[in-house]
Amino acid sequence: MPSIQLGLKQNAAQFSLLVLINAFVGGMVGMERSILPRLAETVYGLNANLAILSFIAVFGLFKAGTNYVTGSLAERFGRKNLLVVGWLIALPIPFLLMYAPNWNWILFANALLGIQQGLTWSSTVVMKIELVGPKQRGLAMGINESAGYLALGGMAFLSGWAATEFGLVPYPFFLGIALSILGLMLSVFFVRDTRAFAQAEAEQSRIPILPRIAAQTAWKHPNLASISQAGMVNNLNDGMIWGLLPVLLLQKGFSLNQMALLAAIYPAVWGLGQLFTGALADVVSKKKLLFWGMLVQGISIPMLLLFNSVQALAWPLVVLGLGTAVVYPTFLAGISENTHPSQRPQAIGTFRLWRDLGYVLGAVLSGWLADRWSIPIAVLSIAALTLASGLWLGLRMKNTRTGIPLSMPRP
């Protein structure tokens, strides 16, 4: 067996393959992002915002739960095996969305999508972190998340275009069939497991092993817990944008094509921006990046209420995408920096549990606020929570130099 070498350059071929696969993972979510709220109203007769947002809550709940167990499952069964299982679960999803006889089938499809995303995205994240080692984790996560969210934005636009040209069903979901088959084939025949890379890094690591790593990540460790709460609020506001932005655009009188374009701008900027912000996380204080990224999000969200043209609305969506691009790769790089390699999969799984519970909270809270009062009240409330999250992180999180962890906190 060849010796293990950590680094992006040393493992470029396998890393690039995982980037491509993660683009397919992101595309599976983008397939439904711009059209499912419209589908809920026109095909299934759902008028309440909370009912429309139910699919996001189901998706987030199942993704969060899967994220949590993925860390321990990865250690037990291997990263590649989880990736393959995730793509097997993806195969029926497009067909369920195409031929669902009622809204409950749509919810079931989103439960499967949440499980698929938890297994496949978590696996590719852990594998890339293990391949590159400690020096380029920010860059690696920037490339990883960029591929996923650029594909998400691209698929959101393509599925919206297909819905306009050919109808809401079934044609937009044909793209998902192709993605699931390609993702499965590449994972089965070309991906190699990376557990040996984690073992090689563990032999040289100076990061202490933390007691009860799940509790440390969730609320005890000042850095890990700060990152987890910010990740949850980030996805809380993304869940609101995902579900309520199409409804808000409908109320403003935009066409489906215009809605698809606007829905694609935010994740596209989010994705492209991470190519640059991920590298920043390797050299700039992660605390500063996370603090300012959350504040930029909180400031840009209310601006969505102010404008009524495509050109004007594009600007707050661009700014929101930039703010999210700053924090997203930094979340994962920060979690990795503060955990021992042997505990990293579980720490990442715990972080992703809390982060993706934000989808559930965002969907339920924003849907309830929109139904009880109005969409503007929902948008302003989520913006306030985002600002509060950034301020709390700024107060609690401690600066660390790359590779130099905090002292081990008391159990």
ChimeraX attribute file (.defattr): number of C-alpha atoms within 10 A of each C-alpha:
attribute: neighborCount
match mode: 1-to-1
recipient: residues
	/A:1	3
	/A:2	4
	/A:3	8
	/A:4	16
	/A:5	15
	/A:6	19
	/A:7	20
	/A:8	21
	/A:9	11
	/A:10	13
	/A:11	15
	/A:12	13
	/A:13	11
	/A:14	18
	/A:15	24
	/A:16	15
	/A:17	16
	/A:18	26
	/A:19	23
	/A:20	16
	/A:21	27
	/A:22	28
	/A:23	23
	/A:24	29
	/A:25	30
	/A:26	25
	/A:27	26
	/A:28	29
	/A:29	23
	/A:30	28
	/A:31	27
	/A:32	23
	/A:33	24
	/A:34	31
	/A:35	26
	/A:36	23
	/A:37	23
	/A:38	18
	/A:39	18
	/A:40	21
	/A:41	16
	/A:42	12
	/A:43	14
	/A:44	14
	/A:45	13
	/A:46	16
	/A:47	13
	/A:48	14
	/A:49	25
	/A:50	23
	/A:51	20
	/A:52	25
	/A:53	27
	/A:54	20
	/A:55	25
	/A:56	27
	/A:57	28
	/A:58	23
	/A:59	26
	/A:60	32
	/A:61	23
	/A:62	23
	/A:63	30
	/A:64	28
	/A:65	20
	/A:66	23
	/A:67	33
	/A:68	24
	/A:69	17
	/A:70	29
	/A:71	24
	/A:72	16
	/A:73	18
	/A:74	24
	/A:75	14
	/A:76	9
	/A:77	11
	/A:78	18
	/A:79	27
	/A:80	22
	/A:81	19
	/A:82	22
	/A:83	27
	/A:84	23
	/A:85	17
	/A:86	27
	/A:87	26
	/A:88	15
	/A:89	18
	/A:90	27
	/A:91	21
	/A:92	16
	/A:93	22
	/A:94	25
	/A:95	15
	/A:96	18
	/A:97	23
	/A:98	16
	/A:99	12
	/A:100	16
	/A:101	12
	/A:102	12
	/A:103	20
	/A:104	11
	/A:105	14
	/A:106	22
	/A:107	20
	/A:108	18
	/A:109	22
	/A:110	27
	/A:111	22
	/A:112	23
	/A:113	28
	/A:114	28
	/A:115	23
	/A:116	30
	/A:117	29
	/A:118	29
	/A:119	29
	/A:120	29
	/A:121	25
	/A:122	26
	/A:123	28
	/A:124	23
	/A:125	21
	/A:126	25
	/A:127	24
	/A:128	24
	/A:129	29
	/A:130	25
	/A:131	28
	/A:132	23
	/A:133	20
	/A:134	20
	/A:135	16
	/A:136	21
	/A:137	29
	/A:138	32
	/A:139	24
	/A:140	29
	/A:141	28
	/A:142	31
	/A:143	26
	/A:144	29
	/A:145	29
	/A:146	31
	/A:147	26
	/A:148	29
	/A:149	30
	/A:150	26
	/A:151	27
	/A:152	27
	/A:153	29
	/A:154	22
	/A:155	27
	/A:156	30
	/A:157	28
	/A:158	21
	/A:159	25
	/A:160	30
	/A:161	22
	/A:162	20
	/A:163	22
	/A:164	16
	/A:165	12
	/A:166	12
	/A:167	12
	/A:168	21
	/A:169	16
	/A:170	15
	/A:171	15
	/A:172	26
	/A:173	22
	/A:174	16
	/A:175	17
	/A:176	28
	/A:177	16
	/A:178	14
	/A:179	22
	/A:180	24
	/A:181	15
	/A:182	14
	/A:183	25
	/A:184	21
	/A:185	13
	/A:186	15
	/A:187	22
	/A:188	15
	/A:189	9
	/A:190	11
	/A:191	19
	/A:192	15
	/A:193	15
	/A:194	19
	/A:195	18
	/A:196	13
	/A:197	20
	/A:198	23
	/A:199	15
	/A:200	17
	/A:201	20
	/A:202	15
	/A:203	10
	/A:204	9
	/A:205	15
	/A:206	14
	/A:207	18
	/A:208	16
	/A:209	14
	/A:210	20
	/A:211	12
	/A:212	12
	/A:213	20
	/A:214	20
	/A:215	16
	/A:216	21
	/A:217	28
	/A:218	20
	/A:219	15
	/A:220	17
	/A:221	22
	/A:222	18
	/A:223	25
	/A:224	27
	/A:225	23
	/A:226	26
	/A:227	30
	/A:228	26
	/A:229	21
	/A:230	27
	/A:231	26
	/A:232	25
	/A:233	28
	/A:234	29
	/A:235	26
	/A:236	29
	/A:237	25
	/A:238	22
	/A:239	28
	/A:240	26
	/A:241	23
	/A:242	22
	/A:243	27
	/A:244	24
	/A:245	22
	/A:246	23
	/A:247	19
	/A:248	17
	/A:249	22
	/A:250	15
	/A:251	9
	/A:252	13
	/A:253	13
	/A:254	17
	/A:255	12
	/A:256	19
	/A:257	18
	/A:258	18
	/A:259	24
	/A:260	26
	/A:261	21
	/A:262	25
	/A:263	27
	/A:264	27
	/A:265	24
	/A:266	26
	/A:267	29
	/A:268	26
	/A:269	23
	/A:270	30
	/A:271	28
	/A:272	21
	/A:273	23
	/A:274	32
	/A:275	23
	/A:276	17
	/A:277	28
	/A:278	30
	/A:279	20
	/A:280	19
	/A:281	29
	/A:282	22
	/A:283	13
	/A:284	15
	/A:285	17
	/A:286	27
	/A:287	26
	/A:288	17
	/A:289	20
	/A:290	29
	/A:291	23
	/A:292	18
	/A:293	24
	/A:294	28
	/A:295	20
	/A:296	21
	/A:297	26
	/A:298	26
	/A:299	18
	/A:300	18
	/A:301	22
	/A:302	19
	/A:303	19
	/A:304	22
	/A:305	17
	/A:306	11
	/A:307	14
	/A:308	13
	/A:309	13
	/A:310	14
	/A:311	9
	/A:312	13
	/A:313	18
	/A:314	18
	/A:315	17
	/A:316	22
	/A:317	26
	/A:318	19
	/A:319	20
	/A:320	28
	/A:321	25
	/A:322	24
	/A:323	28
	/A:324	27
	/A:325	30
	/A:326	30
	/A:327	31
	/A:328	27
	/A:329	29
	/A:330	31
	/A:331	28
	/A:332	28
	/A:333	26
	/A:334	25
	/A:335	20
	/A:336	26
	/A:337	24
	/A:338	26
	/A:339	26
	/A:340	22
	/A:341	28
	/A:342	17
	/A:343	21
	/A:344	21
	/A:345	31
	/A:346	25
	/A:347	30
	/A:348	27
	/A:349	27
	/A:350	25
	/A:351	28
	/A:352	26
	/A:353	27
	/A:354	25
	/A:355	26
	/A:356	30
	/A:357	26
	/A:358	28
	/A:359	31
	/A:360	28
	/A:361	22
	/A:362	30
	/A:363	33
	/A:364	22
	/A:365	20
	/A:366	31
	/A:367	26
	/A:368	19
	/A:369	20
	/A:370	19
	/A:371	17
	/A:372	13
	/A:373	11
	/A:374	14
	/A:375	22
	/A:376	16
	/A:377	16
	/A:378	22
	/A:379	23
	/A:380	19
	/A:381	18
	/A:382	25
	/A:383	24
	/A:384	15
	/A:385	17
	/A:386	26
	/A:387	20
	/A:388	17
	/A:389	23
	/A:390	26
	/A:391	16
	/A:392	15
	/A:393	23
	/A:394	17
	/A:395	12
	/A:396	14
	/A:397	20
	/A:398	15
	/A:399	15
	/A:400	17
	/A:401	13
	/A:402	20
	/A:403	16
	/A:404	12
	/A:405	19
	/A:406	18
	/A:407	10
	/A:408	13
	/A:409	12
	/A:410	9
	/A:411	11
